[in-house]
Amino acid sequence: MADKLILKTWFEMAPHLEALVDGRVTSERIVLDRVNYPFPKAVRALVRDEEFDVSEVPLTTLALARAYRDTYIGLPVVVSRDFHQRSIVVRKDAPFHGPADLAGKRIGVRAYSVTTGVWVRGILQEEFGVDPAKVTWVTTEDAHVSEYSEPSNVERAPAGADLLDLLLKGEIDAAIGLRNHDFSKVRYLFDDVDKATAEWHRKTGVYPVNHIMSVRCTLAAAHPWLSAEIFRMFEEAKQLAMQAGWQAQPTFIDGTARETLLAMVGPDLMPNGLIPNRPAFSMLLEMAHHQGLTPRLFGIDDVIATPGSPASN
């Protein structure tokens, strides 16, 4: 048999991906040679330096990259997803009684193009009438895709600035995507965030996708079987994790809201493939275009390939 194809690979470690690294999931055709890179440095290395053959990538970043070059194509392999009603916080003493109060305010986000920011802006606009064009977006870094030019209402924070510090100092009114925050000083924008999450999901049927896997286009073209093999490996790793008791349950949902969500979504909350993820893919691509990120409205096929697996069609 011919030598295996060795693919330089990056993805953040997660429970449902461990079997890809510890040797339980292998392939007769390829080796996923995973390298350790910190996020978001790895994403910049992917889109600016074309560093990897197979890589995790934020969905909005991939769409932006597809707008300017044809280096990578996405696969319907979901690495991370979340509901984003909890992704936006305000100061505990903020005089806001609901999302609509953020109209015309200053909102901080790491970069205007981050996928979490796209989801939050879309929810604020479509559900509460908060026009992104009338908000000042305060960012701490630029987009991963260097060709992209930010809208005029995006303002860069001083070098070294921290979004939480800006929020607590009153220099921004809300912050999106904080990884660490102190609930003695901040609170969720939504008063009943679990209820808001469940109601939005019931209304839209969407479970937002943040990161998926991607593969170099030249490799996918040269090896027509490759995308399906990558898909198989990631799905097998997830199934092994689920058999061991792992569930991709959103930890912030509890009680009745959790039961409602699980009843709607089902036991596999990290499904791969186009069919279960089509609503989320379509909504995110529409939001990205309406927010001025992509120059045209991309269809799913423009960004994500069908790997030939029955589970993906």
C-alpha positions as CSV (number, residue, x, y, z in Angstrom):
1,M,0.0,0.0,0.0
2,A,1.2,3.5,-0.8
3,D,2.6,5.7,2.0
4,K,0.1,7.5,4.0
5,L,-0.6,11.1,3.3
6,I,0.8,13.2,6.3
7,L,-1.3,16.3,6.9
8,K,-0.1,19.1,9.1
9,T,-3.2,19.6,11.3
10,W,-4.4,22.0,13.9
11,F,-7.4,22.0,16.2
12,E,-8.0,22.9,19.8
13,M,-8.1,19.9,22.1
14,A,-11.7,19.0,23.2
15,P,-13.2,15.9,24.7
16,H,-14.8,14.8,21.5
17,L,-11.5,15.0,19.6
18,E,-9.2,13.2,22.0
19,A,-9.5,9.9,20.1
20,L,-7.9,11.6,17.1
21,V,-4.8,12.3,19.2
22,D,-4.4,9.3,21.5
23,G,-4.4,6.8,18.6
24,R,-7.9,5.3,19.0
25,V,-9.0,6.7,15.6
26,T,-6.6,6.1,12.7
27,S,-6.7,5.9,9.0
28,E,-5.1,3.6,6.4
29,R,-4.7,6.6,4.1
30,I,-3.8,9.7,6.1
31,V,-2.0,10.8,9.3
32,L,-3.4,13.9,11.0
33,D,-0.1,15.3,12.3
34,R,-1.5,17.7,14.9
35,V,0.6,20.6,16.0
36,N,0.2,22.8,19.1
37,Y,-0.7,26.4,18.4
38,P,-2.5,28.8,20.7
39,F,-5.8,30.3,19.5
40,P,-6.2,32.8,17.8
41,K,-2.5,32.7,16.6
42,A,-3.3,29.4,14.8
43,V,-6.1,31.0,12.8
44,R,-3.9,33.8,11.6
45,A,-1.3,31.3,10.6
46,L,-3.9,29.4,8.7
47,V,-5.4,32.3,6.7
48,R,-2.4,34.6,6.4
49,D,0.5,32.1,6.1
50,E,-1.4,29.0,4.8
51,E,0.3,27.0,7.6
52,F,-1.8,23.9,7.8
53,D,-3.3,21.2,5.5
54,V,-6.2,20.5,7.8
55,S,-7.4,23.0,10.3
56,E,-10.1,24.1,12.6
57,V,-11.4,27.5,11.5
58,P,-14.1,30.0,12.7
59,L,-16.9,29.9,10.2
60,T,-16.9,33.7,9.6
61,T,-13.2,33.7,9.1
62,L,-13.5,30.9,6.5
63,A,-16.3,32.8,4.7
64,L,-14.1,35.9,4.6
65,A,-11.1,34.0,3.4
66,R,-13.2,32.4,0.6
67,A,-14.1,35.9,-0.5
68,Y,-10.5,36.7,-1.3
69,R,-8.8,33.4,-2.1
70,D,-9.5,29.7,-2.7
71,T,-6.9,28.2,-0.4
72,Y,-9.2,26.3,2.0
73,I,-12.7,24.8,1.9
74,G,-14.8,24.0,4.9
75,L,-16.0,20.6,5.9
76,P,-19.3,20.0,7.8
77,V,-17.4,18.8,10.8
78,V,-18.4,20.9,13.8
79,V,-15.6,21.6,16.4
80,S,-17.4,24.1,18.6
81,R,-20.8,25.7,18.9
82,D,-22.7,27.6,21.5
83,F,-25.8,29.7,22.1
84,H,-24.8,33.4,22.3
85,Q,-27.4,35.0,24.6
86,R,-24.7,34.5,27.3
87,S,-21.9,35.9,25.1
88,I,-22.7,39.5,25.9
89,V,-22.4,41.1,29.4
90,V,-22.7,44.5,30.9
91,R,-21.6,46.1,34.2
92,K,-23.7,45.0,37.1
93,D,-24.8,48.6,37.7
94,A,-25.5,49.3,34.0
95,P,-28.8,51.1,33.4
96,F,-30.0,48.7,30.7
97,H,-33.3,46.8,31.0
98,G,-33.0,44.8,27.9
99,P,-31.1,44.3,24.6
100,A,-32.9,47.1,22.9
101,D,-31.2,49.6,25.3
102,L,-27.9,49.0,23.5
103,A,-29.0,50.8,20.4
104,G,-26.4,53.5,19.6
105,K,-24.0,52.4,22.4
106,R,-20.4,51.3,22.5
107,I,-19.9,47.5,22.5
108,G,-16.5,45.8,22.8
109,V,-15.5,42.6,20.9
110,R,-12.1,41.1,20.2
111,A,-12.4,41.7,16.5
112,Y,-15.4,42.8,14.4
113,S,-15.1,39.6,12.3
114,V,-15.2,37.1,15.2
115,T,-18.0,34.5,14.7
116,T,-19.4,35.1,18.2
117,G,-19.7,38.8,17.4
118,V,-21.6,38.0,14.2
119,W,-24.1,35.8,16.1
120,V,-24.6,38.4,18.8
121,R,-25.1,41.3,16.4
122,G,-27.5,39.2,14.4
123,I,-29.6,38.4,17.4
124,L,-29.6,42.0,18.6
125,Q,-30.7,43.3,15.2
126,E,-33.2,40.7,14.2
127,E,-34.8,40.2,17.6
128,F,-34.5,43.6,19.2
129,G,-33.9,46.1,16.4
130,V,-30.4,47.1,17.4
131,D,-28.8,48.3,14.1
132,P,-25.1,47.3,14.0
133,A,-24.4,50.3,11.8
134,K,-25.5,52.6,14.6
135,V,-23.4,51.0,17.3
136,T,-19.7,51.8,17.9
137,W,-17.8,48.5,17.9
138,V,-14.6,48.8,20.0
139,T,-12.1,46.1,19.1
140,T,-8.7,45.0,20.4
141,E,-7.4,43.5,17.1
142,D,-8.1,43.4,13.4
143,A,-9.6,40.6,11.3
144,H,-7.6,37.4,10.7
145,V,-8.2,38.0,6.9
146,S,-5.9,40.9,6.1
147,E,-7.7,42.0,2.9
148,Y,-10.9,42.8,4.9
149,S,-11.6,46.5,5.7
150,E,-13.7,47.2,8.7
151,P,-16.7,49.5,8.7
152,S,-16.2,53.1,9.7
153,N,-18.1,52.5,13.0
154,V,-15.3,50.1,14.2
155,E,-12.9,51.7,16.6
156,R,-9.6,50.1,17.8
157,A,-8.9,50.2,21.5
158,P,-5.5,51.4,22.7
159,A,-2.7,48.7,22.3
160,G,-2.8,46.2,25.1
161,A,-6.3,47.2,26.2
162,D,-8.5,44.5,27.8
163,L,-12.2,44.4,27.1
164,L,-13.2,43.6,30.7
165,D,-11.1,46.6,31.9
166,L,-12.8,48.8,29.3
167,L,-16.2,47.6,30.4
168,L,-15.5,48.2,34.1
169,K,-14.1,51.6,33.5
170,G,-17.2,52.6,31.5
171,E,-15.4,53.1,28.2
172,I,-17.7,50.5,26.6
173,D,-21.3,49.7,27.5
174,A,-21.2,46.0,26.9
175,A,-18.7,43.3,25.9
176,I,-19.0,40.2,23.7
177,G,-17.0,37.0,24.1
178,L,-15.3,37.5,27.4
179,R,-13.7,34.3,28.5
180,N,-13.3,35.3,32.1
181,H,-15.4,37.7,34.1
182,D,-16.4,38.4,37.7
183,F,-20.2,38.2,38.3
184,S,-19.8,40.4,41.3
185,K,-19.0,43.2,38.7
186,V,-20.8,42.1,35.5
187,R,-24.1,40.5,34.6
188,Y,-25.7,39.0,31.5
189,L,-27.5,41.5,29.2
190,F,-30.5,39.2,29.2
191,D,-32.3,39.1,32.5
192,D,-33.4,35.4,32.1
193,V,-30.7,34.2,29.8
194,D,-31.7,30.5,29.9
195,K,-35.3,31.4,28.9
196,A,-34.1,33.7,26.2
197,T,-31.8,31.0,24.8
198,A,-34.5,28.4,24.7
199,E,-37.1,30.7,23.2
200,W,-34.8,31.8,20.5
201,H,-33.9,28.2,19.6
202,R,-37.6,27.2,19.6
203,K,-38.3,30.1,17.3
204,T,-35.4,29.7,14.8
205,G,-34.6,26.0,15.1
206,V,-30.9,27.0,15.0
207,Y,-28.1,25.8,17.2
208,P,-25.3,28.2,16.3
209,V,-22.0,26.9,14.9
210,N,-18.8,28.7,15.6
211,H,-15.8,26.5,14.4
212,I,-15.6,23.8,11.7
213,M,-12.8,21.9,10.1
214,S,-11.3,22.9,6.8
215,V,-8.9,21.3,4.3
216,R,-6.5,22.8,1.7
217,C,-8.3,23.0,-1.6
218,T,-5.4,21.6,-3.7
219,L,-5.3,18.5,-1.5
220,A,-9.1,18.0,-1.7
221,A,-8.9,18.2,-5.5
222,A,-5.9,15.9,-5.8
223,H,-7.5,13.3,-3.5
224,P,-11.2,13.1,-4.0
225,W,-11.6,10.7,-1.1
226,L,-9.8,12.9,1.4
227,S,-12.7,15.0,2.6
228,A,-14.8,11.9,3.4
229,E,-12.0,10.3,5.2
230,I,-11.4,13.4,7.4
231,F,-15.2,13.5,8.1
232,R,-15.2,9.8,9.1
233,M,-12.3,10.2,11.5
234,F,-13.9,13.2,13.3
235,E,-17.3,11.5,13.5
236,E,-15.8,8.3,14.8
237,A,-13.9,10.2,17.5
238,K,-17.0,12.0,18.6
239,Q,-19.0,8.7,18.7
240,L,-16.3,7.2,20.9
241,A,-16.5,10.1,23.3
242,M,-20.3,9.8,23.5
243,Q,-20.1,6.1,24.2
244,A,-17.8,6.9,27.1
245,G,-20.5,9.2,28.5
246,W,-19.5,12.6,27.0
247,Q,-22.3,14.8,25.9
248,A,-21.9,18.2,24.3
249,Q,-24.5,19.7,26.5
250,P,-24.4,23.5,26.9
251,T,-23.4,23.7,30.6
252,F,-25.2,27.0,31.1
253,I,-28.6,25.5,30.4
254,D,-30.3,23.9,33.4
255,G,-33.7,22.8,34.7
256,T,-36.7,23.2,32.4
257,A,-34.7,25.1,29.8
258,R,-32.2,22.3,29.5
259,E,-35.0,19.7,29.2
260,T,-36.7,21.8,26.5
261,L,-33.5,22.2,24.6
262,L,-32.6,18.6,24.6
263,A,-36.1,17.7,23.6
264,M,-35.8,19.9,20.5
265,V,-32.2,19.2,19.6
266,G,-31.8,15.6,20.6
267,P,-29.0,13.7,22.4
268,D,-26.2,14.6,20.0
269,L,-25.6,18.3,20.4
270,M,-22.5,18.3,18.3
271,P,-23.9,16.7,15.1
272,N,-21.7,16.7,11.9
273,G,-22.9,16.9,8.4
274,L,-24.8,19.3,6.2
275,I,-28.4,18.3,7.0
276,P,-28.4,19.0,10.8
277,N,-26.2,22.1,10.4
278,R,-27.8,23.7,7.3
279,P,-30.0,26.1,9.3
280,A,-27.0,27.4,11.4
281,F,-24.7,27.6,8.3
282,S,-27.2,29.5,6.3
283,M,-28.1,31.9,9.1
284,L,-24.5,32.7,9.9
285,L,-23.6,33.4,6.3
286,E,-26.6,35.7,5.9
287,M,-25.7,37.6,9.1
288,A,-22.1,37.9,7.9
289,H,-23.2,39.4,4.6
290,H,-25.8,41.8,6.1
291,Q,-23.2,43.0,8.6
292,G,-20.8,43.9,5.8
293,L,-18.3,41.1,6.3
294,T,-18.6,39.3,3.0
295,P,-18.9,41.1,-0.3
296,R,-21.8,38.9,-1.4
297,L,-24.2,36.5,0.1
298,F,-22.5,33.1,0.1
299,G,-24.4,29.9,-0.3
300,I,-23.3,27.0,1.9
301,D,-21.7,25.3,-1.2
302,D,-19.4,28.4,-1.6
303,V,-17.8,27.8,1.8
304,I,-18.4,24.1,2.8
305,A,-17.8,21.0,0.7
306,T,-19.9,17.9,0.7
307,P,-17.4,15.1,1.7
308,G,-19.3,12.3,0.1
309,S,-20.4,10.7,3.3
310,P,-24.1,9.7,3.5
311,A,-24.2,11.4,6.9
312,S,-23.2,14.7,5.3
313,N,-25.7,14.8,2.4
